Amino acid sequence: MDNGKRGRNTFQQSQSWRGQNISLNREPCPQGADLEWQRTAEHVLGSVLCAPGCFSVYRCNAIKDVLPTYATNVESSFDFLTKDMGEDRWLCTLLVQSGWRIEYCAASENTTHCPEDFDEFYKQRRRWIASTIANLMILIKEWGLIRKFNQRVSVFFVIYQAILLFSTLIGPATVILIVAGGLDYGWNVNPMTTIILQCLISIGFSLFCLYTSQDTQLKVAKVLTFLYAMVMTGVAVGMAVQVAKSFSKDEGYVDEHKNVSTTVRTTTRNPDGRNL
């Protein structure tokens, strides 16, 4: 695709959050971080890789280029992850492969519905995570070919996406280590015992996901969510105690405190700039 044919699609996303339950009220935190950090980084480094349909404006020429491929049937398990688990991300992957660039527009504003209960939220995240991993694997695997059609997909952009993919894959292990470390610092719980127990829980939950019905999976996920919420409360208290003890001894904790404060302020702001 030559330079004259390339166009720019506008990604519009700014949400108004309404609701009285925890599921609704927690949404601005991950969404705010996703919008103000990840989408902005992708926009600067290359191209946005996921523009949800309800927030997006596409050029007809861009859709025309990828529609034949987008409309193909699922023929393998990997196709199921890309085509059926996250249609909007799959469409954006095809657009980037065809030479188009998707932009993020922070000044735009729109509204949408978000998950209102745990079951809906769990199903949404399960689709999003699987689709994200599958599409990033395609981007990294076919980077050389994509580069011929889209100069925006630079080496730095691919490295950035590879780092994100790696961090996603090691996410469960990171959580296990954080929980083990927090319980060790705050409550003197043997970290090896905690790690082994969490690994067994992870394996058990994986087996539930493979061999049981969706209703059973949701019930087990609710129980584990409650248990981990209780554990993470203890972890937070334990780590806070450890930081308080070391705060006066090491000036580095002052910088860490500033970093945490910045993160909290950013993730507790609406995309339009208003505090929650």
C-alpha positions as CSV (number, residue, x, y, z in Angstrom):
1,M,0.0,0.0,0.0
2,D,1.5,3.3,-1.1
3,N,1.8,6.4,1.1
4,G,-1.0,8.2,-0.8
5,K,-3.5,5.5,0.1
6,R,-2.8,5.5,3.8
7,G,-5.3,7.3,5.9
8,R,-5.9,8.0,9.6
9,N,-8.8,6.6,11.6
10,T,-9.9,8.5,14.7
11,F,-10.3,6.6,17.9
12,Q,-12.8,8.4,20.1
13,Q,-13.2,7.3,23.7
14,S,-14.3,9.1,26.8
15,Q,-16.8,7.6,29.2
16,S,-19.3,8.8,31.7
17,W,-19.5,6.4,34.6
18,R,-22.8,5.9,36.4
19,G,-23.8,3.3,38.9
20,Q,-24.2,2.4,42.5
21,N,-22.4,-1.0,42.8
22,I,-18.7,-1.9,43.1
23,S,-18.4,-3.3,39.6
24,L,-19.5,0.0,38.0
25,N,-17.6,2.2,40.3
26,R,-14.3,0.4,39.9
27,E,-14.3,0.7,36.1
28,P,-12.8,4.2,35.8
29,C,-9.5,2.9,37.4
30,P,-8.4,0.3,34.8
31,Q,-10.1,2.2,32.0
32,G,-8.4,5.5,33.0
33,A,-5.0,3.8,33.0
34,D,-5.7,2.1,29.7
35,L,-6.8,5.3,28.0
36,E,-4.3,7.8,29.4
37,W,-1.3,5.5,29.3
38,Q,-1.6,2.6,26.9
39,R,-3.6,4.2,24.1
40,T,-1.5,7.3,24.3
41,A,1.7,5.3,24.1
42,E,0.5,3.3,21.1
43,H,-0.6,6.5,19.4
44,V,2.8,8.1,19.8
45,L,4.9,5.0,19.0
46,G,2.9,3.7,16.1
47,S,-0.8,3.0,16.0
48,V,-3.6,2.2,18.4
49,L,-4.2,-1.6,18.3
50,C,-7.7,-1.7,19.7
51,A,-10.4,0.8,19.0
52,P,-13.8,-0.4,20.4
53,G,-16.5,0.0,17.8
54,C,-18.8,2.1,20.1
55,F,-16.0,4.7,20.4
56,S,-14.5,4.7,16.9
57,V,-14.9,6.4,13.5
58,Y,-13.5,4.4,10.6
59,R,-13.0,5.4,7.0
60,C,-15.1,3.4,4.5
61,N,-12.0,2.8,2.4
62,A,-10.2,1.3,5.4
63,I,-13.2,-1.1,6.1
64,K,-13.4,-2.0,2.4
65,D,-9.7,-3.1,2.4
66,V,-10.1,-5.6,5.3
67,L,-13.8,-6.6,5.1
68,P,-13.1,-9.8,3.0
69,T,-10.7,-11.1,5.5
70,Y,-12.7,-9.9,8.5
71,A,-15.8,-11.9,7.2
72,T,-14.0,-15.2,6.9
73,N,-15.2,-18.2,9.0
74,V,-13.4,-19.6,12.1
75,E,-11.4,-22.6,11.0
76,S,-9.1,-23.3,14.0
77,S,-8.9,-22.7,17.8
78,F,-6.6,-19.7,17.2
79,D,-9.1,-18.2,14.8
80,F,-11.7,-18.5,17.6
81,L,-9.5,-16.4,19.9
82,T,-8.9,-13.6,17.3
83,K,-12.3,-13.5,15.5
84,D,-14.9,-14.4,18.1
85,M,-13.3,-13.4,21.4
86,G,-12.5,-9.8,20.4
87,E,-13.9,-8.6,17.1
88,D,-12.9,-5.0,17.5
89,R,-9.3,-5.8,18.2
90,W,-9.2,-8.3,15.3
91,L,-10.5,-5.5,13.0
92,C,-7.8,-3.1,14.2
93,T,-5.1,-5.8,13.6
94,L,-6.3,-6.2,10.0
95,L,-6.3,-2.4,9.5
96,V,-2.7,-2.1,10.8
97,Q,-1.7,-5.0,8.6
98,S,-3.2,-3.3,5.6
99,G,-1.2,-0.1,6.2
100,W,-3.7,2.0,8.0
101,R,-3.0,3.9,11.2
102,I,-5.5,4.2,14.1
103,E,-5.3,7.4,16.2
104,Y,-6.4,8.1,19.7
105,C,-8.3,11.3,20.2
106,A,-8.3,12.3,23.9
107,A,-10.6,15.3,23.4
108,S,-13.5,13.3,22.1
109,E,-16.4,12.2,24.3
110,N,-18.9,9.3,24.2
111,T,-20.8,7.0,26.6
112,T,-21.3,3.3,26.8
113,H,-22.6,0.5,29.1
114,C,-20.1,-1.4,31.2
115,P,-20.5,-4.6,33.2
116,E,-22.9,-4.3,36.1
117,D,-22.3,-7.6,37.8
118,F,-19.5,-10.1,38.4
119,D,-20.6,-12.6,35.8
120,E,-20.7,-10.0,33.0
121,F,-17.4,-8.5,34.1
122,Y,-15.7,-12.0,34.3
123,K,-16.9,-12.9,30.8
124,Q,-15.8,-9.6,29.4
125,R,-12.2,-9.9,30.8
126,R,-11.9,-13.5,29.8
127,R,-12.6,-12.5,26.2
128,W,-10.4,-9.4,26.2
129,I,-7.3,-11.0,27.7
130,A,-7.4,-14.0,25.3
131,S,-8.0,-11.7,22.3
132,T,-5.3,-9.3,23.3
133,I,-2.7,-12.1,23.6
134,A,-3.7,-13.7,20.3
135,N,-3.6,-10.5,18.3
136,L,-0.3,-9.4,19.8
137,M,1.2,-12.7,18.9
138,I,0.1,-12.1,15.3
139,L,1.6,-8.6,15.3
140,I,5.0,-9.8,16.6
141,K,5.1,-12.9,14.5
142,E,4.3,-11.1,11.2
143,W,6.1,-7.9,12.0
144,G,8.4,-8.1,9.0
145,L,5.6,-8.5,6.6
146,I,3.4,-5.8,8.2
147,R,6.4,-3.4,8.1
148,K,6.3,-3.5,4.3
149,F,2.8,-2.2,4.2
150,N,2.8,0.0,7.3
151,Q,5.9,2.1,8.2
152,R,4.2,3.1,11.5
153,V,5.0,-0.4,12.8
154,S,8.5,0.4,13.9
155,V,11.1,-1.7,15.8
156,F,10.4,0.3,18.9
157,F,6.7,-0.2,18.6
158,V,7.1,-4.0,18.2
159,I,9.5,-4.1,21.2
160,Y,7.0,-2.2,23.3
161,Q,4.2,-4.6,22.4
162,A,6.5,-7.6,23.0
163,I,7.2,-6.2,26.5
164,L,3.4,-5.8,27.1
165,L,2.8,-9.4,25.9
166,F,5.6,-10.7,28.2
167,S,4.3,-8.8,31.2
168,T,0.8,-10.2,30.5
169,L,2.0,-13.8,30.4
170,I,4.0,-13.5,33.6
171,G,1.1,-11.7,35.3
172,P,-0.2,-14.7,37.3
173,A,3.4,-15.4,38.6
174,T,3.8,-11.8,39.6
175,V,0.6,-11.9,41.6
176,I,1.7,-15.1,43.4
177,L,5.1,-13.5,44.3
178,I,3.5,-10.3,45.5
179,V,1.0,-12.2,47.7
180,A,3.8,-14.4,49.1
181,G,6.1,-11.5,49.8
182,G,3.3,-9.4,51.4
183,L,2.3,-12.2,53.7
184,D,5.9,-12.8,54.6
185,Y,6.6,-9.2,55.4
186,G,3.5,-8.5,57.4
187,W,2.5,-11.8,58.9
188,N,5.6,-14.0,58.8
189,V,3.9,-16.6,56.6
190,N,6.4,-19.0,55.0
191,P,6.6,-17.7,51.4
192,M,7.4,-21.2,49.9
193,T,4.2,-22.5,51.5
194,T,2.2,-19.6,50.1
195,I,3.7,-20.0,46.6
196,I,3.0,-23.8,46.5
197,L,-0.6,-23.3,47.7
198,Q,-1.3,-20.6,45.1
199,C,0.2,-22.7,42.4
200,L,-2.1,-25.6,43.4
201,I,-5.1,-23.2,43.4
202,S,-4.2,-21.9,39.9
203,I,-3.9,-25.4,38.5
204,G,-7.2,-26.4,40.1
205,F,-9.0,-23.4,38.7
206,S,-7.5,-24.2,35.2
207,L,-9.0,-27.7,35.5
208,F,-12.3,-26.2,36.4
209,C,-12.2,-24.0,33.3
210,L,-11.4,-27.0,31.1
211,Y,-13.8,-29.6,32.4
212,T,-16.8,-27.8,34.1
213,S,-19.7,-25.7,32.9
214,Q,-19.6,-22.0,32.6
215,D,-21.9,-21.6,35.6
216,T,-19.5,-23.7,37.8
217,Q,-16.6,-21.7,36.6
218,L,-18.3,-18.4,37.6
219,K,-19.1,-19.8,41.0
220,V,-15.6,-20.9,41.7
221,A,-14.2,-17.6,40.3
222,K,-16.5,-15.7,42.8
223,V,-15.2,-17.7,45.7
224,L,-11.6,-17.2,44.7
225,T,-12.1,-13.5,44.1
226,F,-13.5,-13.2,47.7
227,L,-10.6,-15.2,49.1
228,Y,-8.0,-13.2,47.2
229,A,-9.6,-9.9,48.2
230,M,-9.3,-10.9,51.9
231,V,-5.7,-12.1,51.3
232,M,-4.7,-8.9,49.4
233,T,-6.1,-6.8,52.3
234,G,-3.7,-8.6,54.6
235,V,-0.9,-8.1,52.0
236,A,-1.6,-4.4,51.8
237,V,-1.5,-4.0,55.5
238,G,1.7,-6.1,55.8
239,M,3.5,-4.1,53.0
240,A,2.3,-0.8,54.6
241,V,3.8,-1.8,57.9
242,Q,7.1,-2.8,56.2
243,V,7.3,0.5,54.3
244,A,6.5,2.5,57.5
245,K,9.3,0.8,59.3
246,S,11.8,1.5,56.5
247,F,10.6,4.9,55.5
248,S,12.8,6.8,57.9
249,K,15.8,4.7,57.0
250,D,15.8,5.0,53.3
251,E,15.1,8.1,51.2
252,G,14.3,5.9,48.3
253,Y,10.9,5.3,49.8
254,V,10.1,8.9,49.4
255,D,10.5,8.6,45.6
256,E,8.4,5.4,45.7
257,H,5.7,7.2,47.6
258,K,5.7,9.9,44.8
259,N,5.4,7.2,42.1
260,V,2.5,5.5,43.9
261,S,0.7,8.9,44.4
262,T,1.1,9.7,40.7
263,T,-0.4,6.3,39.7
264,V,-3.3,6.7,42.0
265,R,-4.1,10.2,40.8
266,T,-4.0,9.1,37.1
267,T,-6.1,6.0,37.5
268,T,-8.8,7.8,39.6
269,R,-9.5,10.4,37.0
270,N,-12.2,10.2,34.4
271,P,-10.8,10.3,30.8
272,D,-12.2,13.8,30.4
273,G,-9.9,15.0,33.2
274,R,-12.4,15.2,36.1
275,N,-11.6,13.5,39.4
276,L,-13.9,10.7,40.5
